[in-house]
Amino acid sequence: MVQKILKITSANQLGYVCVMPDRQYMQRALDLAIKGVGNVSPNPMVGCVIGYKNEIIGEGWHKKFGDAHAEANAIDTVKDKDLLTESVFYITLEPCSIIGKQPACTDLILKYMPKKVVIASKDPNPDVNGNGMRILADAGIEVIYGVMEQESITLNRRFFVSMSQNRPYLILKWAQTADSFIARKDFDSRWISNEQSRQLVHKWRTEEDAILIGYNTVKYDNPLLTARSWQGRNPVRIIVDRNLDLDITHKVFNSGEKVYLFNTKRQKSRENIHYVQVDASNFLSVMLSYLWQHNIGSVIIEGGAKTINEFLAAGYWDEARVFTAETKFGTGIEAPVITGEYDTELNINGDRLNTIYNPKTKLLWQKK
């Protein structure tokens, strides 16, 4: 039988007692899962802890897309495999029941037949959703899910939105002056935010699959779009240039990293640049579908104003991260105006950072 914890209390009507060690083990599994950020997409981040008589005997997380899953990595760390039949597995996401780049995790767990598997949340992938838990329960393993469920879903909100919308999770990012300008009239935007804020943006770039900008940003800023101020991978670059007016001598095209150049005129590839022709009438939706089909699970959209406003107008955004600096321009290009659920506000050495969520897509990952 599969049981679900509807509310985390000392006991509930389902007869399952959620004692403190359950939450402690699951919190540890969540702490492990987040280590996969920026490396496992389009897969979710997953952590696994194996407990035996109130001790952790094994733990692991999904480290890289295509490599071993959290459950396999955790089992590998257990020195005495004979203990697994009397152990409890704590997993942040339902074990997969399908064969992909790795074997099904349910088959691996069944090989050792632990006495109990505690799961934080279901896998939203329709090919898995509930099947992994049912397979384990039908084999006689006690299966509990719902322990720290919201924490698990929030961690993998990119995956939950991407699975339900068939597009990448979209993060809008911009910096604006205290008088609400995103750039000067000549499109110059250097520098609105401070050095610490810009370093944080480079960290974010390592955590997402791709970064997107439009024609004006390439032409006037000539950015590299790398994560040079933070250790980690560089994102795939996405450029929107509908009429192919840009000169490909710009820096963004010449760093060796993959570039998708979305346009309405040409479909071809040359070295690291992939021209993707998209119909003008439904440009954004076709572009996002293409990216999703090519394993781009999240995109950070860094502008400029025209590009960000286009995504806002179409409703294609899930999260916005807005820096407001103390600087004033007096005149210039107005910053986008956004309405949504303000979640956090941080002070970054004088810059104010607000995180805003799209209330429509937030329903996909926040339980009520």
N, C-alpha and C positions, 0 to 999 in steps of 0.2 A: 504494500500500500504506500502511495506517495502522500505525504502530509505537507501542508503548507502552514507556516507561521504567519498569521494575519497581522498580529501585533506582537512585538517583542515584549513579553512580560515574563514574570517568574513562572507562570503556567498559563495555559489557555484551554479553551473548550475542546481543542482537538486532543488533549491529553498529553501533549509533548511539553516537557519542561526545558526551556531555553536557559540553561545555567550559564554563569559568567564565562567559564572556559570556552564554550561554544563561540561567544562573541570575540573572545581574545584570539582564538585560533583563526576565526574568519578575518579579524582585523589584520592579523599577520599575513594572511593570504592576500588581502587587498593591498597591503604594503608591498608585497612581492609583485603583484600584478602590474602596478604602476611603473615598475622598472622597465617594462616593455614599451613604454610610450615612445612613439616615433620610429619604432622598429618592426612592429607586427602588423600594422595596417596593410590591407583592409580587414585583417582578422581582429578580433577583440583582444584586449589585455586580460590575461587570466593568471591567477595565482592558485597554488595548491599547497596545503599543509596536511601532513599525515600525523595523527596523534595516536599514541599507544599508552594507556594507563597514565593519563595526564602529563605525558611528555611528548615533545615533538621528535619524531624519529626520521622525518623526511620532509623536504620542502622544495618547491621549484616554481618557475614561472615560464610563460611563453616568451622566449627571448628574441626571436626573429621570424618574420614571415617565411613559411616554408620549412622551418626547422621544427624540432620536437615540441609538443604541447606541454602545458604546465604539469599535467598528471604524469606524463612519462618522465619528465625531468625530476619530479618529486620522488617517484618510485626509484629512480636511479641512485638517489642519495641514501636510500635505506640500506643499511649494512646487512641486517638480518631479514631477508625477505619472508622468512617463516612467520614473522610478527604481523605481516600485512592482513592475515585472515582475522585477526582480533583487533584490528586498528579501525580508526575513523578517518575518512577522507573529508577535508574541508576545501571546497572548490568555489571560486567566486562566480563561475558561470557554468551552467549545465554542460556536462561532458558531451562532446560531439558524438553522433551516432552514424556519421557518414564517413566514407573514405575519400580523402582529398590528397593533398601533398603528404599527409601523414595518415597512418591507420586510425580507425575509429577509437576514440578514447574509452568508449563503453566496453569494447572488446578487451582492452588492456586491463581495465578495472575488474572485469569478470574473470580474468585469468587468475587474479589473486583473491577474489571474493571477500572483501572486507566486510565487517559486520554492519557498518553504517556509512552512508555518504550524506554529508550535509552540504547543501548548495545554496548560494546566495540568491541567484536569479536564473530564470529560464533564458535559453538562447533564442533571440528573436528570429533567427534564420528559420524560415518556414520548413526547411528540410530537416530541422532538428527539433524545433520548439515542442518540448514535452516528450519527444520520443526517447531521448537519452535517459531521462528519469524513469520512464516506463520500462525500458529494457532492463535497467538495474533492479527495479522493484519486482518485475516479473521473474527475475532470477532468484529472488528471495532476499535481496539486500534491503535493509531498512533505508529509506530515502526520505530526507527532510529538506524542504527548501523554503526560502523566505528569511533566512538569518542574514541581517544586514543587506536586505534586498535593494533598498533605495541607494545605499552607498555603492553597491556594485553597478547598478544601472547608470548612476551619475558618472561613475568612472568611465563607462563605455557608452556615453551618450552619443558619441560620433557613430558608433556601430549601430545603435538602436535607430537613430534617425536615418542613416544610410540604408539600412535594411528595409525600412518601411517606405522610404521615398524614392528609392532607386536612383539616388544621386549622392554626391559627396556631402558631408557635413560642412557648412559654410560659415566661416568666421570673418566678419568685417572688422577691419582695423584702420584707424586713422588717428592723427594728432591734429588738434585744433588749438588756436590761440584763445586767450581769455575773452576776446571779443568775437569768437566764433568764425574764424577764417581758417581754411585748410591750406591755403597757399596765397602768395601775392598775385597780383593781376597778371604778371608775366609767367605764372605757373611755378615760380620758385617757392619751395617749401622748406628750405634748409635754413637753420634747424629750428623747428618749433619745440620739439621735446628735448629733454636733456640726455646726457650720455648714458645714465643709468636706465632710462626708459628705452633707449635705442638698443642697449645690450639685452634687455628683457625681450624685445621683439626678435632679436636673433635667436634667443633660446626658444621662443615660440616656433620659429621657422624649422628648428630641428624636430619639433613634435608633430608637425603636420606633413601630409604627403606632398602638397604642392602650394605654390604661391602664385597669385594672379594679379596682374596689373593691366591697364589699358594703354592705348596709343599715346596719350599725352604724357603719362608718367615716363614711358620709355624715351620719348622725344626730348622732354625738358629736364628730367632728372638723370637720365642715362645710368640707371642703377645696375649693380651686379646681382642683387637678390640672393646673396649667399648668407650663410650663418657664420661669417668669419669671426664674430665676436663671442662665439660660444662653441664649445666642443660638441660635435654631432654631425649628422648627415645634412647635406644641402637638399632643399626641396626641389621637386620638379618645377620648372617655370612654365607658366601659362600666360600667353600674351594675346590680348584681343586687339586685332588690327583688321577690321572688316575689309578695307580696300587695299590692303598690302602696301601702305604708303611708307612704312618704316624701312630705313636702311639697316640691313642686317650686320653692319659694322658696329652697331651699338654693343656695349659690354655684355648685356644679358644674353646675347646670342653666341658669344665667343668664349665662354668659360669651360666648354666641354660637357656641361650638364645638359640633360634632356630638356628641350623646349617644345611645347605645343603652341603653334601659332594659328589661332582660330581666325578664319577669314571667310569671305563669300566668293572667292575667285579661284583658288588653287588647292589641289590635293596631291601632295607628293612629300617625299622625305629626302633630305640631304644632310649627311653626317648626323649631328645631334639635333637638327631642327626638323620638326614634323609639322608640315602644313596640313591643317584639317579644314576642309571646306564645309561650311554650314549654311543652310538656307536662312536668308535674312528674316523671314517672317516669324520664325520661332528659334532664333539664334541661341538664346540662353538655355532653353530647355534641352535642345539637341546637344549643345556643348556639354552640359552637365551630365546628360545620359552617356555621352561618349566617354567622359572621364571616369564615370562609375564603372562602365564596362571594361575600362583599362586599369582597374584596381586602384583608382585614386579615391580613397575613402574620406579625405578631408582636404579642404582648401582654405588658406588664409588669404583674404582679398585685401590688398593694401592700396587700392585706389588707382587713380585719384577720385575727385569728387564726382565726375561724370559716371565713372564705372560703378562706384559704390551706390550712387543714386539709382542707377539702372537696376541693380540687384534689389535694392529696397523697394522700388516701385513694383517689381515683379513678385515680391514676397519671397524671394530666394535668399534667405539668410536664417541662421539659427542662433548665432551669438555675435555680439559686437563688443569690441574692446576699444574704448575711446580715451585717449590721453587729452587732457586739457591743461595747457601750459600757462605760466604766468605772463608770457610774452603777449604783446598786442601788435597788430599790424595796422589797425585803423581803417584799412580798406583792403580788398582782395577778393579771392574766390571763396564764397560762403561754404562752410562745413555742412555736411549732410545733417538732416534733422531726423531723429529716430524716436519711435515710440515702442516701448516694450517693458519687460519686467526687469527693473534695476536690481541686480543681485548683490554686487559688492562695490565698494569704493576704497581705493588704496591711495596712499600718498607716496609717490616715488620721488623723493628728494625735491619736493615742490610741485611736481607734476601730479595732477589728479587723474587716476585711472578708474574708469567706470566699466563694469561688465554688465551688458544688457542681453536678455534672452528673448527670442521671438516667442510670444505667448502661445502661438498656434503649434509650433513644433516642440515647445517645451512639454506639452501634454504627452508627447511620445516617450518621454524619459523620466518624467516626474510623477510619482504616484500621488494620488489625492486621498 
